[in-house]
């Protein structure tokens, strides 16, 4: 029943031939050269400093939630850079390819990107930014912060946590490989149906898109299970539900959404895969198929996914704003209620993504009202943040600036969202760049919260702050760039520019397209400033030794641990007495209290299996894309073998003895770093094997 | 959620598992879903009977997985999972219900076919 894909196929290499490597494309030549240089530089540094063993022992095989979180964020930042490069290409193409007389370069009729290439660029931009940049960055924060905030030593399932990371990384790698081997989907990040069906997209682009999302969504679903169980089951004594920090609450609601929504995406993509690989007709126009069903299934996942991104963002703001206002969050209970109200309503609004499909007025009316309802709990949140700021002792640190700008973007994105919730307006501006400007305000709010989170929690993880001056320069350039690009984009939406245009035919759009490009230049400058912030901060890292609470006004449990955080998190599991435990302890002069006695600590052992499992998943995905059946079978066999091997693994971790903990805590007091686990490969006296 | 944190084998859920149970769950699921696939591919049932039969087979497959793979019941060890499964029911009703409502309206408004063309096509799931 297998459907024959067009083009040559061989048993050994499937559809993969030398022609599939676009080595004649000058843009990809430069990209490949830059990527290869960066890759070689990283490998060179690792080899020069003889860090291969360290990298394997401490990072690649780690099951420590903090290191896994850091790696999630690194993957997210790399993909954010890639997604930004795609955005820059889109904007530059549109400004160059304006009007009937626009010149063409590099083989394009107008601008420098032919439609075949441009379509891949915007499809990759959306897919990457949402699924491979924003999602891993936010998952990274949740990994790092939540166990600390609830007083746990690690996630409930540390091994599964590593599996989730490496599945996400394998999927991100597939997206990157599509740059140099074959091509990427041309059907948009949403997978416009029937464009994704085999007769309309006979290449491997859609397969790259489909398998990358499928593999990463398995990782995200596993991570959602892990997060929910961690929060439900691993809270420290005294950490009752209503003492839990708002970020942990938002993480819980986010992952309930993740657990219930991602399987829908998985099913939609599996059915599409059946259409493409087996010749079924789930989403075809005839033979009993229904192409609108795909759009419906995609957005049943897609809208909850929006809140999957937004809710943790709200959580970050709810941590940053009280810290730099020196006040507890206003309306804690309503904040929690609003979080869950948003999560609940997120399941009732998906049809607003296709109001124009042709449903009746009663259906559009229902989804319109449901969409507007989101404004109520969101409004509650905004007012709560405002009242937290009101009469607070506000310090405009870099994280606070990001949080404030995030609030501003929420306001603009939220109000334009209310406009789009009205079907009458939606019909007018549907598929115009007005919609693009609206949802970019929302996702840029996620980016703002991302940078707020990075600058806020960075000193806790690494023991030094990111440079404030460079950080502020980065912030202002980025903020002004954002306003420049998206104000012009809102205007272009009203002028009738539709989305995904490779050639902007209307010359009246030129001034606004130029303004957008100016904004993009500001973004490029801001990236350079971000790099400078990192370089200067790392260079000056030894100037100031930071204590447990580098900001001095933090309120939650993660700031109770030493800085940088030891691998066992808390020497003694903390007893929680109230909400905002650290603020309470500071007030009662208990913040630096030492325990009377130390206890034995049970820790999980590192494992190389998750990274190998991730590699097998990547090989399986690559082989399925190119229809190299033997390799796909091998990849799948590898995954099954690892799962079986792991189930017979009797290593249940090891125990740190009280005297070891005491010694490490004493060393911490004199500035030694114990964020690395002791090497137990030669003495397994406390390793537990049964 | 009851059980030891350090010994995976001590978890009641793990102790409940058994080869016989897993094999029975696997075989029954494959048979039920295979039957649904055959019924769908044969196209020889009336629409109403077809939906009822495939829906029934899907429900039985779900039951066999819940009972044989997960051992769901209301014991202290399993109540969390049982309640979690029940909590997805409203979500299921919302998504499937609203989808059916939407497609019914869509069908009437956008998929009107001449009677000759309609007779030539096989029924779609929601017709």
Boltz contact constraints between the chains, C-beta under 6 A:
constraints:
  - contact:
      token1: [A, 233]
      token2: [B, 1]
      max_distance: 6.0
  - contact:
      token1: [A, 260]
      token2: [B, 91]
      max_distance: 6.0
  - contact:
      token1: [A, 288]
      token2: [B, 122]
      max_distance: 6.0
  - contact:
      token1: [A, 288]
      token2: [B, 124]
      max_distance: 6.0
  - contact:
      token1: [A, 290]
      token2: [B, 124]
      max_distance: 6.0
  - contact:
      token1: [A, 296]
      token2: [B, 99]
      max_distance: 6.0
  - contact:
      token1: [A, 300]
      token2: [B, 95]
      max_distance: 6.0
  - contact:
      token1: [A, 347]
      token2: [B, 94]
      max_distance: 6.0
  - contact:
      token1: [A, 358]
      token2: [B, 106]
      max_distance: 6.0
  - contact:
      token1: [A, 358]
      token2: [B, 109]
      max_distance: 6.0
  - contact:
      token1: [A, 358]
      token2: [B, 110]
      max_distance: 6.0
  - contact:
      token1: [A, 359]
      token2: [B, 102]
      max_distance: 6.0
  - contact:
      token1: [A, 359]
      token2: [B, 105]
      max_distance: 6.0
  - contact:
      token1: [A, 359]
      token2: [B, 106]
      max_distance: 6.0
  - contact:
      token1: [A, 360]
      token2: [B, 105]
      max_distance: 6.0
  - contact:
      token1: [A, 363]
      token2: [B, 102]
      max_distance: 6.0
  - contact:
      token1: [A, 363]
      token2: [B, 105]
      max_distance: 6.0
  - contact:
      token1: [A, 602]
      token2: [B, 6]
      max_distance: 6.0
  - contact:
      token1: [A, 652]
      token2: [B, 6]
      max_distance: 6.0
